[in-house]
Amino acid sequence: MDSFSTPSGGASPQVSQDFMDQLKNQLAQAYAEEFLEVLLKLMDNTVRGKCFDKCITKPGSSLSGSESSCVSRCVDRYIEATGIISRALFSQQR
């Protein structure tokens, strides 16, 4: 008998299903953590580049009021988009 077989009179099929459910949950959590880490790095690079290019018309020592508002709105859109994407991806997993 190999180590994956259920010995006669041993663990019930429910134990195996519980183990599989726990393993699936742990894998989903690990995937979610990795996804969020990659997404945050991507978002950081994207927000920094895109929002800067779009909003900062005259780089200087400080932001004008309109530049500051533009950056704030731009970042808010990226955060909103990230939430939509992550909810869509994680709802497909379940």
Phi, psi and omega in degrees: 000134179274174185288351181263351180279151176270122180293150180296134182077007183267219185298144181278162176301333180296323178297317178297319179293320177299317179298316180296319178297318179295318179297317177299317179296318179294319177295319178296320179294317179297318178298316181298317180296317179294317179300314181295323178297313179296317181297318179295320177296315179297315180297318180301312180293318182292311181299315182301313183285306185295311183292323177297310181299322183283321193257331186264099184275328180226088181304137179204201183278347178209165179269142172285168179300318181291323177294318179297316178297318180297314179298316180299314178295319180298313179297318178302320179295319179295320178295316178299314180296320178299318178298316179298314181296313182293322177297319180296316181294316183285334177287332177288333181288331188270000000 
